[in-house]
Amino acid sequence: MSMKRRIGILTSGGDCPGLNAAIRGVARASYEMFDCEIIGIHDGYRGLIEGDYSLMNRSQFSGILTLGGTILGTSRTPFRDMQVIGEDKVDKVGAMKKTYRDLKLDCLVTLGGNGTHKTANLLSEEGLNVIGLPKTIDNDIYGTDFTFGFHTAIDIATEVIDRIHTTAASHGRVMCIEIMGNKAGWLTLYSGVAGGADVILIPEIPYKIEKVADIVEARARNNKGFTIIAVAEGAMSKEDAKMKKKDRETRRASEHYSASGEVARQLREMLGVEARSVVPGHIQRGGTPSAYDRVLSSQFGVHAAELIRDEIYGVSVALRGNSIVHNPLKEIAGIPKLVPEDHQMVTIAKHMGISFGIG
């Protein structure tokens, strides 16, 4: 006789395309494979802390495959605050455990990025049954080749670069396009290659503005009157890289700072060229997931349901090669996957004459 499983689902951190497709995958496969009830927890870990949830029915998982964002809502609850009792005097970990027990959950499925996975691991260590699903447009979660949301963001960022390309060529301008990614440069690297950028600047490879200026001048000499520079929002110069992290963050937190704006300003001052900065921002996170992300989200969701069926917890679902697998949360939580300087995509870009502002 099969017992009824009570499954809690939450989405935490920044939204991205594919969250609803993954939620749908978990729900549909669970309904298909075993008797279950699904509890939607509202606005990420905040809902788990405050007991804000609703019992969902099958119809709520219809028509959401192509929907961007998340039907459950999301919020950012930084991991560093989770174990700290703040002014509100709330023991957040205690409150999350209480909600889990009050709801008589058999497991909790958390969809999110690095911070979400750290909290998922913490709850797992506290004895709760947790399964993580890796989502982020940054693709910076350790142990999985790709996260869902990443490919859609590449498509959007590439389209931005394509559209800027035509206007840059028409006006003979240097265009610095700021792509999302504060710590990891995957999105800038992939969309930069896909969009035919001349220069790609990512956080992992600090640049020298003089080297970027050399590229602009060399293109002008070759009668290419425009230059496309893809700049990660976390890109930094070699001088920035030498600063203390806290000082760097304080400087960047000022309202007017943008990595692409900084590059454009310096090029204007050094070369007297017409250099502009473009910041597409949250456009990269919005809208319908691509076909690739719909498939990947569905695969991840179904694998989570299989893990629930087999009572395998304390893991995060992942893509490795062409296989959907899972990793122990304790082995991957909080380890950012950054672009190595010798990564094959970096080499490919260099072999096509794309500069990283070094050497």
C-alpha positions as CSV (number, residue, x, y, z in Angstrom):
1,M,0.0,0.0,0.0
2,S,1.5,3.4,-1.0
3,M,1.4,6.2,1.5
4,K,0.4,9.7,0.6
5,R,3.3,12.1,0.3
6,R,3.0,15.7,1.4
7,I,5.5,17.8,-0.7
8,G,6.3,21.4,0.0
9,I,7.7,23.5,-2.9
10,L,9.3,27.0,-2.8
11,T,11.2,29.2,-5.1
12,S,13.9,31.5,-3.6
13,G,16.3,34.2,-4.7
14,G,16.1,36.0,-8.1
15,D,13.4,34.9,-10.5
16,C,14.3,33.4,-13.9
17,P,12.6,31.7,-16.9
18,G,11.9,28.0,-16.2
19,L,10.8,28.1,-12.6
20,N,7.2,27.4,-13.4
21,A,8.2,24.7,-15.9
22,A,10.2,23.0,-13.1
23,I,7.4,23.3,-10.6
24,R,5.1,21.8,-13.1
25,G,7.5,18.9,-13.8
26,V,7.7,18.1,-10.0
27,A,3.9,18.2,-9.7
28,R,2.9,16.3,-12.8
29,A,5.4,13.5,-12.2
30,S,4.5,13.2,-8.6
31,Y,0.7,13.0,-9.3
32,E,1.6,10.4,-12.0
33,M,3.8,8.2,-9.8
34,F,2.3,8.3,-6.3
35,D,-0.5,9.6,-4.2
36,C,0.5,13.1,-3.0
37,E,-0.5,16.5,-1.9
38,I,1.5,19.6,-2.9
39,I,1.8,22.6,-0.6
40,G,3.0,25.8,-2.4
41,I,5.1,27.9,0.0
42,H,4.8,31.6,-0.9
43,D,7.8,34.0,-1.5
44,G,10.6,31.6,-0.8
45,Y,12.0,30.9,2.7
46,R,10.0,33.9,4.0
47,G,6.9,31.8,3.5
48,L,8.5,28.9,5.3
49,I,9.5,31.1,8.2
50,E,6.2,32.9,8.5
51,G,3.9,29.9,7.7
52,D,2.6,31.5,4.5
53,Y,1.5,28.6,2.2
54,S,-1.5,27.1,0.3
55,L,-2.6,23.6,-0.6
56,M,-2.4,23.4,-4.4
57,N,-4.7,21.5,-6.7
58,R,-3.8,19.9,-10.1
59,S,-5.4,22.7,-12.2
60,Q,-2.8,25.2,-10.8
61,F,-0.1,23.4,-12.6
62,S,-1.8,23.7,-16.0
63,G,-0.8,26.4,-18.5
64,I,2.4,27.4,-16.7
65,L,5.0,25.6,-18.8
66,T,5.6,28.8,-20.9
67,L,5.1,31.3,-18.1
68,G,8.1,33.3,-16.9
69,G,8.7,34.2,-13.3
70,T,7.2,32.0,-10.5
71,I,3.6,31.4,-9.6
72,L,4.7,30.8,-6.0
73,G,6.5,34.2,-5.7
74,T,10.0,34.6,-4.5
75,S,12.1,36.7,-2.1
76,R,15.8,37.0,-1.2
77,T,16.5,35.8,2.3
78,P,20.4,35.9,2.5
79,F,22.0,32.8,4.0
80,R,24.1,34.9,6.4
81,D,20.9,36.1,8.1
82,M,19.4,32.7,8.4
83,Q,21.2,31.7,11.7
84,V,21.1,35.2,13.1
85,I,18.3,36.3,15.3
86,G,17.6,39.9,14.3
87,E,15.5,42.8,15.6
88,D,12.4,40.8,14.9
89,K,13.6,38.2,17.5
90,V,12.6,35.4,15.1
91,D,14.6,32.1,15.2
92,K,14.4,31.6,11.5
93,V,15.8,28.0,11.4
94,G,13.5,27.1,14.3
95,A,10.5,28.7,12.5
96,M,11.2,26.9,9.3
97,K,11.4,23.5,11.1
98,K,8.2,24.3,12.9
99,T,6.3,25.1,9.7
100,Y,7.7,21.9,8.0
101,R,6.5,19.8,11.0
102,D,3.1,21.6,11.4
103,L,2.4,21.0,7.7
104,K,3.4,17.3,8.2
105,L,5.6,17.5,5.1
106,D,7.4,14.4,3.9
107,C,9.9,16.6,2.0
108,L,10.7,20.1,0.8
109,V,11.7,21.0,-2.8
110,T,13.7,24.2,-3.1
111,L,14.2,25.9,-6.4
112,G,17.0,28.4,-6.3
113,G,20.7,29.5,-6.7
114,N,23.7,29.4,-4.4
115,G,22.1,31.1,-1.4
116,T,19.0,28.9,-1.7
117,H,21.2,25.8,-1.8
118,K,23.1,26.8,1.3
119,T,19.9,27.2,3.3
120,A,18.6,23.9,1.8
121,N,21.8,22.2,3.1
122,L,21.3,23.8,6.5
123,L,17.8,22.5,6.7
124,S,18.9,19.1,5.5
125,E,21.6,19.0,8.3
126,E,18.8,20.0,10.7
127,G,17.0,16.7,9.8
128,L,14.5,17.9,7.2
129,N,14.1,16.0,3.9
130,V,15.2,18.4,1.2
131,I,15.8,18.3,-2.6
132,G,17.3,21.2,-4.4
133,L,16.7,22.2,-8.0
134,P,19.5,24.5,-9.5
135,K,18.1,27.6,-11.2
136,T,20.0,30.8,-12.1
137,I,20.8,32.8,-15.2
138,D,24.4,33.0,-13.9
139,N,25.0,29.2,-14.3
140,D,27.3,29.4,-11.3
141,I,26.1,26.3,-9.2
142,Y,28.8,23.7,-8.6
143,G,28.2,20.2,-9.8
144,T,25.8,20.8,-12.7
145,D,26.8,21.6,-16.3
146,F,23.9,24.0,-16.7
147,T,21.2,25.5,-14.5
148,F,17.8,26.2,-15.9
149,G,17.2,29.9,-16.8
150,F,20.8,30.2,-18.2
151,H,20.0,29.3,-21.9
152,T,17.0,31.6,-22.0
153,A,19.2,34.5,-20.7
154,I,21.8,33.7,-23.3
155,D,19.2,34.0,-26.0
156,I,18.0,37.3,-24.6
157,A,21.5,38.8,-24.0
158,T,22.5,37.7,-27.5
159,E,19.5,39.4,-29.0
160,V,20.5,42.6,-27.2
161,I,24.0,42.3,-28.6
162,D,22.6,41.6,-32.1
163,R,20.4,44.7,-32.0
164,I,23.2,46.9,-30.6
165,H,25.5,45.6,-33.4
166,T,23.5,47.2,-36.2
167,T,23.2,50.5,-34.5
168,A,26.9,50.5,-33.5
169,A,27.9,49.8,-37.1
170,S,25.6,52.5,-38.5
171,H,27.0,55.2,-36.2
172,G,30.6,53.9,-35.9
173,R,30.4,53.7,-32.1
174,V,32.0,51.7,-29.3
175,M,29.1,50.0,-27.5
176,C,29.6,48.6,-24.0
177,I,26.8,46.2,-23.2
178,E,26.4,45.2,-19.6
179,I,25.4,41.6,-19.1
180,M,24.1,40.2,-15.8
181,G,26.6,38.3,-13.6
182,N,28.1,39.8,-10.5
183,K,30.6,37.0,-9.6
184,A,30.4,34.6,-12.6
185,G,31.0,35.5,-16.2
186,W,29.3,32.5,-17.9
187,L,26.4,34.5,-19.3
188,T,28.7,37.3,-20.7
189,L,31.1,34.7,-22.1
190,Y,28.4,32.6,-23.9
191,S,26.3,35.6,-25.2
192,G,29.5,37.5,-26.1
193,V,30.6,34.6,-28.3
194,A,27.1,34.1,-29.7
195,G,26.7,37.8,-30.4
196,G,30.1,38.3,-32.1
197,A,31.5,40.7,-29.4
198,D,35.0,42.0,-30.1
199,V,35.9,42.2,-26.3
200,I,34.5,40.2,-23.4
201,L,35.1,41.4,-19.9
202,I,34.3,39.0,-17.0
203,P,34.8,39.1,-13.2
204,E,37.2,36.1,-13.3
205,I,39.7,37.7,-15.7
206,P,40.5,41.3,-14.5
207,Y,41.2,43.5,-17.5
208,K,43.5,46.4,-18.4
209,I,41.6,49.3,-20.0
210,E,44.7,50.0,-22.1
211,K,44.4,46.6,-23.7
212,V,40.7,47.3,-24.5
213,A,41.7,50.6,-26.0
214,D,44.2,48.8,-28.2
215,I,41.4,46.7,-29.7
216,V,39.3,49.8,-30.4
217,E,42.2,51.5,-32.1
218,A,43.2,48.4,-34.1
219,R,39.7,48.0,-35.4
220,A,39.6,51.7,-36.4
221,R,42.9,51.2,-38.3
222,N,41.3,48.3,-40.1
223,N,38.4,50.5,-41.2
224,K,36.1,48.8,-38.7
225,G,34.6,51.9,-37.2
226,F,32.8,50.2,-34.4
227,T,33.5,47.9,-31.5
228,I,31.2,45.7,-29.4
229,I,32.3,45.1,-25.8
230,A,30.3,42.6,-23.7
231,V,30.9,43.6,-20.0
232,A,29.7,41.5,-17.1
233,E,28.2,43.6,-14.3
234,G,30.9,42.3,-12.0
235,A,33.8,42.8,-14.4
236,M,36.7,44.6,-12.8
237,S,40.0,46.1,-13.9
238,K,43.3,44.8,-12.5
239,E,43.3,47.9,-10.2
240,D,39.8,47.1,-8.9
241,A,40.9,43.5,-8.3
242,K,43.7,44.7,-6.0
243,M,41.2,46.6,-3.8
244,K,39.7,45.0,-0.6
245,K,36.5,43.3,-1.5
246,K,34.6,45.5,0.9
247,D,35.9,48.7,-0.6
248,R,35.2,47.5,-4.1
249,E,31.6,46.6,-3.1
250,T,31.1,50.0,-1.4
251,R,32.2,51.8,-4.6
252,R,30.0,49.6,-6.7
253,A,27.0,50.1,-4.5
254,S,26.9,53.8,-5.3
255,E,23.9,54.5,-7.5
256,H,25.7,55.8,-10.5
257,Y,28.3,53.0,-10.9
258,S,28.0,50.5,-13.7
259,A,30.8,48.3,-15.0
260,S,29.9,49.1,-18.6
261,G,29.6,52.8,-17.9
262,E,33.1,52.8,-16.4
263,V,34.6,51.1,-19.5
264,A,32.8,53.6,-21.8
265,R,33.9,56.6,-19.8
266,Q,37.6,55.5,-19.8
267,L,37.6,54.8,-23.5
268,R,36.0,58.3,-24.2
269,E,38.7,59.9,-22.1
270,M,41.6,57.9,-23.5
271,L,40.7,57.8,-27.2
272,G,38.1,60.6,-27.7
273,V,35.8,58.0,-29.3
274,E,32.0,57.9,-29.1
275,A,31.6,55.2,-26.5
276,R,28.2,54.3,-25.0
277,S,27.0,52.0,-22.3
278,V,23.8,49.9,-22.6
279,V,22.3,48.2,-19.5
280,P,19.5,45.7,-20.5
281,G,19.2,44.7,-16.8
282,H,16.2,42.6,-15.7
283,I,15.1,42.1,-19.3
284,Q,17.6,39.2,-19.2
285,R,15.6,37.5,-16.4
286,G,12.1,38.0,-17.7
287,G,9.6,36.4,-20.0
288,T,9.0,32.9,-21.5
289,P,11.7,30.2,-21.1
290,S,13.3,28.9,-24.3
291,A,12.6,25.4,-25.6
292,Y,15.9,24.2,-24.1
293,D,15.0,25.5,-20.6
294,R,11.5,24.1,-20.8
295,V,13.0,20.7,-21.5
296,L,15.8,21.0,-18.8
297,S,13.3,22.3,-16.2
298,S,10.9,19.4,-16.9
299,Q,13.8,16.9,-16.7
300,F,14.9,18.4,-13.4
301,G,11.4,18.4,-12.0
302,V,10.7,14.8,-12.9
303,H,14.0,13.7,-11.5
304,A,13.0,15.4,-8.2
305,A,9.7,13.5,-8.2
306,E,11.7,10.2,-8.7
307,L,13.9,11.0,-5.8
308,I,10.8,11.7,-3.6
309,R,9.4,8.3,-4.7
310,D,12.6,6.6,-3.8
311,E,13.0,8.6,-0.6
312,I,16.4,10.0,-1.6
313,Y,16.9,13.4,0.2
314,G,19.7,15.8,1.0
315,V,20.6,16.2,-2.7
316,S,20.4,18.7,-5.5
317,V,19.4,17.7,-9.1
318,A,22.1,18.3,-11.8
319,L,22.9,17.8,-15.5
320,R,26.1,16.0,-16.2
321,G,26.8,15.4,-19.8
322,N,23.5,14.2,-21.2
323,S,22.4,12.6,-17.9
324,I,20.2,14.0,-15.1
325,V,21.8,13.1,-11.8
326,H,22.0,14.3,-8.3
327,N,24.7,15.5,-5.9
328,P,24.7,15.5,-2.1
329,L,23.8,19.1,-1.0
330,K,26.7,19.1,1.5
331,E,29.2,18.7,-1.4
332,I,27.9,21.5,-3.6
333,A,26.1,24.0,-1.4
334,G,27.8,27.4,-1.3
335,I,30.6,26.5,-3.8
336,P,30.3,29.0,-6.7
337,K,31.2,27.6,-10.1
338,L,33.3,30.3,-11.7
339,V,34.8,30.5,-15.2
340,P,38.4,29.1,-15.1
341,E,40.9,31.2,-17.1
342,D,41.8,28.1,-19.1
343,H,38.2,27.1,-19.8
344,Q,37.5,25.8,-23.3
345,M,35.1,28.6,-24.1
346,V,37.7,31.2,-23.2
347,T,40.2,29.5,-25.5
348,I,37.6,29.3,-28.3
349,A,36.8,33.0,-27.9
350,K,40.5,33.9,-28.0
351,H,41.1,31.7,-31.1
352,M,38.4,33.7,-32.8
353,G,40.2,36.9,-32.0
354,I,38.0,38.0,-29.1
355,S,40.0,40.0,-26.5
356,F,39.5,39.6,-22.7
357,G,41.4,42.9,-22.1
358,I,44.6,41.1,-21.0
359,G,48.0,40.2,-22.6
